[in-house]
């Protein structure tokens, strides 16, 4: 990669990062080429030449958030043994990220869902596909734990994932709105109680 290409990619990464910060602070609809240009110190045409249209930039933001989330939560957990150790590792890392990152920035998956829930279009479809893919990943991980005998044979993966999602939405509320410093610890305790109900007797 030549220096010019590398600089261009670094500039695009800065643009997408700036747009992501804006979306987390003010919502996906707050993203405009001018607003992002002002944020990163470029001209509006400079942003367009590297990131494309406003819609393309909004999509890039959703994809970048997903990439960061998976890198923090899922990828390291793949080093854990398949089954419950991996599922537990995912939950632990998710709590840590929620406490250390989303507590300060907000969660694009959750905020974006509320922002776009009653709208149709490609942006909603993309966010929906990201969230749906994450839930499918969790269901597969739960199924692996069932197959390994770590969870009851009659465990419904979709039910457990729904309970996990509700647990994390509650955590987001408590760390963001209530600013409860004990919220993460309470969530981990909730996870252990939930897990106990699914373990084989």
N, C-alpha and C positions, 0 to 999 in steps of 0.2 A: 504494500500500500504506500503510495507516494505521499509526500507531506501535505500537498493540497487536498487530496482525498481525505486524509486523516483529519485535517483541520475542519473540513466540511462536515464530517461525521460528528466531530466533537461539538461543532456549533449546533447541529441538529439535535444532539442529545441535550444540550443546554436549553434549546427552545422547548423541547418536549418536557424537560424537567421543570422549566418555568411555568409552562402551561398546566402541568400536573399540580404544582403548588397553588396556582390560581384556582383550579377546579376544586381542590380540597378546601380552600378558604371560602370560595364564593359560589361553587357549583359549576357544572359542565357548561351551562349556558353563558357563564361569565367569560368563557374563552372567546376572544376575538383576536384577529391578527394584530390589531393595533395594541390591545391590552398586553399581549404577550411580548410584542416588540418593545413596548415601554419597560416591561419587567426585566428583559434580558439585555437591553441596550442596543437593539438593532433597529433598522428601518422596517416598516411594514412590508415592503417589497423583499427585504432580506429574509424575513420570516417566511413569506410565501414561496420564495425560490427554494428554500430548504425543506419546508414542511407541507407545502401545498395549501389547499383551501382550509377554511375554518373547520369544515366537517372532517377533513382528513386529519387535522390536528387534534380534534376532539377524539377521534378514533384512536389515534396514536397514544393519547393520554390514557385511555382505558386499557390499551394493550400494555403500556409501560407499567401501569399500576399492577396489572396482573402478573407481569414478569417479576416485579420486585416482591410481590406477595409470595409467589411460588418459590422464588430464590430463598426467601427467609424462612418459609414455613415447611414446604414440601421437599425440596431438593435435599437438604441435610438429613431429613428424616428417612430418606431412602437408604441411608447407611445402617439403620436399625434393622434387626431381624424382622422378617415378614410376619404379619399378624398383629397381636395386641401391642408388642413393643413399638412397632412402627406407628400404629394408631395413637398410642399414648404420646409418642415423641412429637407427632403432628400437633396434637392438642396442646402440649406443653409449649411448643414453639409459637403456636397461634396466640396463646395467652400472653407470652412474653412480647410478641410483636404488638399486640393490642395495648399492652401496658406502656411499652417504650416508644411506639410510633403513632398508632392511631389515637391514643389518648391525647396527643398534641396536635395531630393533623386532621383527624377524622378518617373515616373509611369510605373510599370511593364506591365500593360495592354497595354499601348500605345507603349512603347519601344519594348516590346516583340512582338507586332503585326507587327511592321516594321521589326524586326529581323527575324521573322518566316513566313512572308507573302508569300514568294515564295518557302517555303519548305513543304514537306509532312511528316507526321509521327505522333507518339503519342504525342509528346511535343506540336506541333501545335494544334492537336485535343483537348488537355486538355485546353490550353489557350483559344481556340475558344469556348469551352463549358463554361468556366468561364465568358467570356465576353457576350456570348449569354444568359446565365442565368441571368446576371445582367440586360441586356436590357429587358428581359422578365419580370423581377421584376418591372422595371420602367413602362413598358406598362400596367401591371396589376394595378399599382398605379394610372396611368393616367385614366384608365378605371373606377376605383372606383370614381375618381373625377368627371367623366362624369355622372356616375350613381347617384351621390349625387347632381347633378345639379350645381356643382361648375365650370364646363367647358361646353362649347357649346356641344349640343347633337351630332353635326356632326363632332366633333373633331376626327381626325385620330391619335390614340395612337402611331402608328409606326412613323408617321411624327413628332410628338412632341418629341418623344424620339430621333429621328435622329437629330433634331435641338438642343436638350440638349447635345448630344454627341459632335456635332460640336462646341458648345459653350465651353465645357470643354476642348476640344483639343486646342482651341484658348487660353484658360486661361493657360493651361500647357506651351504652346509656350511662352506666354508673361511673366509668372513668372520665367520660367527656362532660356530662351534664352535672352529675352529683359531685364530680371531682373527688371520688371516694378512693383514698389511697389503699384501702384494704380490698378493693373490688377484685383484683387479680387473684389474691389468696382465697377469697370467697368462691370465685369461679373454679379454682382448682379443687376446692373441697366439694363443690357441686359435682364436678366431673368424677371424683372418686365415689361419691354416693351413686351417681348414675351408672358408673361402671360396675359397681357391686351388684346392681340389679340385673345386669346382663351376664355376669360370670356364671359358669356352670356350678351347680351345688356340689 
